[in-house]
Amino acid sequence: MQRRTVYWLLIAPALALILGLYVFPLLRVLWISVDDPVLGLQNYRLLITSHAIHHIVLTTARICVLTTVITMIGGYGVAYALVHVNERQRRWMLLCVLLPFWISVLVRAFAWVTLLRPNGVLNSALLDLGIIHSPLELVRNEFGVVVGMVHYMLSYAILPLFANMRGIDRRLVAAARGLGAGPFTAYRRVFLPLSMPGIVSASVLVFVFSLGFFITPAILGGGRTVMIAEYISANIRDNLRWGLATMLASTLLITVFLTLGLLSRLVDVRKLFGAT
């Protein structure tokens, strides 16, 4: 009993911080979503009746799905290479994977604007080479948003995929090759199924993170491609529609919890971080 009391006393400061800085504000947001402007579910009915919200939700879902698919295709190849290169090459590759974590998302977004704008580096190079005759619209649209989000999320996909692939016993692939399977068959029948938990985990991780993007769509979308986080901010900043904004925030939070709950039933979440 005394030991249990000591444990509770030790974690009490952390619990107080969690309750005061996270749980209480979260409950406050949920309450405002049903209390502003009047008590009821009128804000949540807008999810069904408002065409503007439908457009924002569909745009957000489409961009998140595109970001997830493209990120997973690129991230899987890099993670596969990380597993099969020698240790020296792996260290350099991991440095390149981790380097974006040390660069501000704001800096990265403006760097992509510099590269993709009509008089930017990419359009200027294509014009000089004669490949195009007029600048391409690569920014202030959905394309620019997806490019920026894929660049940001790539490291988040590579690391869990790499952690999963490192746990796959290479002897299984070697055994398949020894039994007469070709390289592609051994990969398709042995390595790919064993890497599926990593694919599922990384896909959900990228999708969930993408749902809350704000700075990258705001800068690269230029107000033409609006995702749900930017729409929430606009309703608070410009219209003071707290009920609508908190309803969307609550819906986004519930969606994330449901997605993570589904993930926990599909795979062992601990393996996302390489646990055995």
N, C-alpha and C positions, 0 to 999 in steps of 0.2 A: 504493500500500500504506500509506504513512504517513497519507494523508488518511483512508483507511478506519479506521485505528487511532484517529485523532483522533475520528471519528464515534462509534465504539464507546465510547470513554472519556467522551464527552459524554453519551451516553444511558445509561451504566452505572448512575448513581444512580437514574434513573427506573425502569430495569429491575429493580434491586434492590428498590425499593419495591413494584413490581407483584408480583414473585415472593413477597416476604415478607408483604405485607399482603393479597394477593388470591389468587394462584395456590396457594400452600401451604395457606392455610385452606380453600380450595375443595376441594383434593385430600383434605384431612383430613376434610371433611364426607362426601365420597364414600366414603372408607375406613370411617368409622364406620357408614355405612348398610349395609355388608356384614359388619361385624365385631362389632356389638353386637346381642344379647348374646353370640352365637357367630358364628364365621366361616361365611358362607353367604348365600343369597338369600332367607332366610325373611321378611325385612322386605318385599322386593319382591313376594313371593307374596300379601301382604296386599292389594295393589292388586286382586287377583282375588277373594280369598276374604272380605274384611272388608266387611260391609254398612255399618258406620259410615263407613268411608273412601269407599265408593261414594256415600253420601249427601252427604258433605262435598264430594267432587269434582263431583258433579252440581249441587249448590247453587252452588259456585264458578263452574262453567261457565255455568249459567243466568244468574247475576247479571252475569257478565262480558259475555255476549252481549247481554243487555238493555241494559247500560250502553253498550256499543259502538253498538248500533243507535240508541238515543235520542240519544246524543251526536253521532253522525254526522248525524242528521236536523237537529238544532239547529245544529250547527257548520257544516254545508254552507250553510245559509241565511245565517248571519252572514258567512262567508267570501265568499259570492257578493255580498252587499251591500258588503263592504269593497272589492271590486274595482271596483264600479260607482259608488261615491259620489265626491264631489270630495275634494281633498287635505285640506282642513281637517276635514271630517267624518271622513275616514279616520284622522286623527291622534287624534281624540277616541275613536273606536271602538276603535282599537288600545290606547289607554290603559285602556279598560274591560276589554279582553281580557287585558291583562298585569297588571292590578291584583290578581287572585286569587293570582298567584305570590308576592306580597309578604305574604300573609296565611297564618298558620300553619294547617296542616291540622287541628290540634287545636281552634283557635278556630272554624274553619268547621264542624266536626262539632258542637260544643256550640251554635253559633248555630242549626243546623238542629234540634237537640233543643228549643231554646227556641221555635222556630217551629211545630214539628210535634207536640209533646207534647199530651196531652188538654186541659190548661188553657193551652195555648200561644196564640200570636198568631193562627194560622190557624183553629183550632177556635173560639176566642172570637169571631172575626169572623163565621164561618159561623153560629154560634149566635145572635149578636145580629141577624143579617140574616134569621133564620128559615129558612135553607136546610136546616139539619139540626136534629134535636131531641135528639141525644146526640153526644158527642165521637167523632170518627173515630179509629181506630187507625192513625196515620200514622208512628209511630216504634216502635222495638223490634221491627221486623219487616223483611221483605224490601223492602217499599216504601220505608221510610226509608233503608235501605242503598243502594238504587239511586239515590234522589234525591241523597244525599250524594256518591256516586261520580260521577254525571253532572255535578254542579256542579264537582267537582274536575277532571274530565277534559276539560271543554268547551274550555278554552284550549289544551290539547294537541292537540285535533282541529282547532281553527280555524286555528292558525298554519301547519301543513303544507298544509292545504287552500288557504289564502290564497297561500302560496308557489307552489303548483302553478298556481292560477288566474291569478296575475299573469303567468305565462309563456305563457299562451294568447293568440295573436294575435287581437285583436278584429276585425281586418279579415276574418277567416274568417267570423265571424258576420255581419258587414256584407255580405259577398259572398253568403252564403246568402239574406239578406233581399232583396238586389238581384235575385236570381234568382227571386224570387216566394215564398219560404218565409215563413210567418207567424212571429211571435215564438216561439211554443211549439215549432214544427217546427224552427226554426233552433237553439233551445236543445237539443232532443232529439237532433237529427242531427249537430250540430257541437260545441257547447260541452260537453255532458254526456260524450260519448266521450273528448274531450280531457282532461277533469277526472278520468277514471277512475283514472289512476295516483295522484293525490292522495287519492282516496277509499280505494283499497286500502291505501296507505301509512299514512294516518291511522287507518284501522280497525284495522290490525295493531298500530300504536303504542298505541292506546287499549286494545285487548284485552290486550296484553302487560303494560302498566302495571297494568291492573285485576286481573290474576292475583295480584299481590303485596300488595293492599290489606290493611291491618291495623287502623289506628286508626279509620278511618271505619266499617267493619263492627262493630268492637268496641263503639263508642259508640252508633251508630244501630241496630245489631242487638240490643243489650242482652243478648247471650248466647243469644238465640233463633234468630238467623240467623248461623251460624258458617261462615266461609270458611276456606280451607286455611291461610292464614298464621296466623290465630288458633288453629286446631287444632294447628299445629306448636308455637306458643308454649305452649299449654296442656299438651302432652305433655312439654315440657321443664320447664316451671315446676312443674306439679302432680304429674306421674307419673314424671318422670325417665326417660322412654322415649326415650333418645337415638337408638337405632337406627331406630325408627319415624319420629321427627321428621326425622332427616337423610335418610331414604329419601324422605319427602314433599318435602323441600327439593330434593333431587337430581332427583326427577321433575319438579318445577316448573321447575328450571333447564334440564333437557333439553327440556322442552316449549317454553320460551322460545327456546332455540337453534334448534330445528326450525322454529318459526314464523318467526323472522327469516331462516333459510335459505330457506324457501319464499318469503318476501317478496322476497329478493334475486333470486330467479329470475323472479318475476312482473313486477317493476318495477325501474328503476334507482334504488337507494336514495339516490343523491346528489341526485336531483331532489326528495327529501323536504325538502331544505333550500334548494331553489331553484337548484341548480347547473344550468348549461347544458351 
